Amino acid sequence: MILGSGFQGRACAYDMLRNPAVSEVALGDMSADNLASARKFLAEVSNGRAKFKRLDAGAPAAVRKALKGYDALVSCVPYFLNLPLAKAAIAARVHYVDLGGNTDIVKKEIALHPLAVKAGVSVLPDNGLGPGMISILAVHAMSMLDRADEVLIRDGGLPRKPVPPMNYMLTFSEHGLINEYVASATALRRGKVVSVPGLSEVETLDLPAPLGRCEAAHAAGGLSTLAETYAGKVQTMDNKLIRYPGHIAVINAMAAMGFFDDAPVEVSRGVKVAPRALAAKLLRRHFHRPGEEDLVVISNTVRGVKDGRPAEVVHSLVDYADKATGMTAMMRTTGFPASIVAQMAADGQGRIKPGAYPVELGVPAEAFIDEARKRGFNLTWKFRWLDAPAAVAA
């Protein structure tokens, strides 16, 4: 069962329905319009296996009752609903996966570990793009080294054809976007967890075509629990979002002027407006471009030591909107990871053990990458000795 039949939920359902071993996928949503749109979207892959239910994700007792007969629940609804949904899944003895969105809530989900073990199910938050796929790739790279000292995670969702002056298109919630920009980000510095300002420490990247020269800056929430898991083991770790040149400077200027403040501002006598609420409306109006193609890029660099020599592993992925299915790259790179992890938890192969785990400890990296490649993700990595020019590609 998938809660939320929006873009990510229907991408997750699409991926599940392509597996003939999946006998039924139910999408739950309170919106009849969303369900009708999802039904149309999934018609070609359903073969009668897709079910559509009016279900309130904010009513965990009703969700628990509806879970009877299912093996896994995937939450593609707002993060603040995830903790009660995880508890409902445990009570119903089904595996649980969500897209994350708030590290404090994720930690509370992980604290359900004893209950999940007793119920014989897995609870796996944070399994979207970031956190999620980017975290798994970082773990995979670290596993290739004897010691990882520096973990630099870079990712972004961008328009395939940027339009000046902002060179951006909205591929997920405008409220989530603003939070990524202005909230503090977590990082590791000298092995210790620190907080750094959003969109700070801007750097330049040269990426494969069609991207070319880009910029990156700290993004809130991308690391989630990863930094705490590797504190004291890795010296430097951070996650930065990727944008075309010029975008970050404009957003930082808007933030400095107060456009993302929550406190209402009096704009005329007796009329007050919350700048952040207005900014969200304007960002949606300016950046929402239905029909335009997006892409998602991941570029992770992990440096450390292998066999006593300095070495580096670089993971790369560029994924594009799928014209045949109408799926955006953001739908694929967010919804498909949730589907992969849910299926690994429920398929009976024992690749994921009962319990509640952060993504970096709960999801087997190599198995995930194998599944991602089966879905057409052009995921590659290169290993090279830093004291020699040669690199080994995979």
Rosetta blueprint (number, residue, H / E / L):
1 M L
2 I E
3 L E
4 G L
5 S L
6 G L
7 F H
8 Q H
9 G H
10 R H
11 A H
12 C H
13 A H
14 Y H
15 D H
16 M H
17 L H
18 R L
19 N L
20 P L
21 A L
22 V L
23 S L
24 E L
25 V E
26 A E
27 L E
28 G E
29 D E
30 M L
31 S L
32 A H
33 D H
34 N H
35 L H
36 A H
37 S H
38 A H
39 R H
40 K H
41 F H
42 L L
43 A H
44 E H
45 V H
46 S H
47 N L
48 G L
49 R L
50 A E
51 K E
52 F E
53 K E
54 R E
55 L L
56 D L
57 A L
58 G L
59 A L
60 P H
61 A H
62 A H
63 V H
64 R H
65 K H
66 A H
67 L L
68 K L
69 G L
70 Y L
71 D L
72 A E
73 L E
74 V E
75 S E
76 C L
77 V L
78 P L
79 Y H
80 F H
81 L H
82 N H
83 L H
84 P H
85 L H
86 A H
87 K H
88 A H
89 A H
90 I H
91 A H
92 A L
93 R L
94 V L
95 H E
96 Y E
97 V E
98 D E
99 L L
100 G L
101 G L
102 N L
103 T H
104 D H
105 I H
106 V H
107 K H
108 K H
109 E H
110 I H
111 A L
112 L L
113 H H
114 P H
115 L H
116 A H
117 V H
118 K H
119 A H
120 G L
121 V L
122 S E
123 V E
124 L E
125 P L
126 D L
127 N L
128 G E
129 L L
130 G L
131 P L
132 G E
133 M H
134 I H
135 S H
136 I H
137 L H
138 A H
139 V H
140 H H
141 A H
142 M H
143 S H
144 M L
145 L L
146 D L
147 R E
148 A E
149 D E
150 E E
151 V E
152 L E
153 I E
154 R E
155 D E
156 G E
157 G E
158 L E
159 P E
160 R L
161 K L
162 P L
163 V L
164 P L
165 P L
166 M L
167 N L
168 Y L
169 M L
170 L L
171 T L
172 F L
173 S L
174 E H
175 H H
176 G H
177 L H
178 I H
179 N H
180 E H
181 Y H
182 V H
183 A L
184 S L
185 A E
186 T E
187 A E
188 L E
189 R E
190 R L
191 G L
192 K E
193 V E
194 V E
195 S E
196 V E
197 P L
198 G L
199 L L
200 S L
201 E L
202 V L
203 E E
204 T E
205 L E
206 D E
207 L E
208 P L
209 A L
210 P L
211 L L
212 G E
213 R E
214 C E
215 E E
216 A E
217 A E
218 H E
219 A L
220 A L
221 G L
222 G L
223 L L
224 S L
225 T L
226 L H
227 A H
228 E H
229 T H
230 Y H
231 A E
232 G L
233 K L
234 V E
235 Q L
236 T E
237 M E
238 D E
239 N E
240 K E
241 L E
242 I E
243 R E
244 Y L
245 P L
246 G L
247 H H
248 I H
249 A H
250 V H
251 I H
252 N H
253 A H
254 M H
255 A H
256 A H
257 M L
258 G L
259 F L
260 F L
261 D L
262 D L
263 A L
264 P L
265 V E
266 E E
267 V E
268 S E
269 R L
270 G L
271 V E
272 K E
273 V E
274 A L
275 P H
276 R H
277 A H
278 L H
279 A H
280 A H
281 K H
282 L H
283 L H
284 R H
285 R H
286 H H
287 F H
288 H L
289 R L
290 P L
291 G L
292 E L
293 E L
294 D E
295 L E
296 V E
297 V E
298 I E
299 S E
300 N E
301 T E
302 V E
303 R E
304 G E
305 V E
306 K E
307 D L
308 G L
309 R E
310 P E
311 A E
312 E E
313 V E
314 V E
315 H E
316 S E
317 L E
318 V E
319 D E
320 Y E
321 A L
322 D E
323 K L
324 A L
325 T L
326 G L
327 M E
328 T L
329 A H
330 M H
331 M H
332 R H
333 T H
334 T H
335 G H
336 F H
337 P H
338 A H
339 S H
340 I H
341 V H
342 A H
343 Q H
344 M H
345 A H
346 A H
347 D L
348 G L
349 Q L
350 G L
351 R L
352 I L
353 K L
354 P L
355 G E
356 A E
357 Y L
358 P L
359 V H
360 E H
361 L H
362 G H
363 V L
364 P L
365 A H
366 E H
367 A H
368 F H
369 I H
370 D H
371 E H
372 A H
373 R H
374 K H
375 R L
376 G L
377 F L
378 N L
379 L L
380 T E
381 W E
382 K E
383 F E
384 R E
385 W E
386 L L
387 D L
388 A L
389 P L
390 A L
391 A E
392 V E
393 A E
394 A L
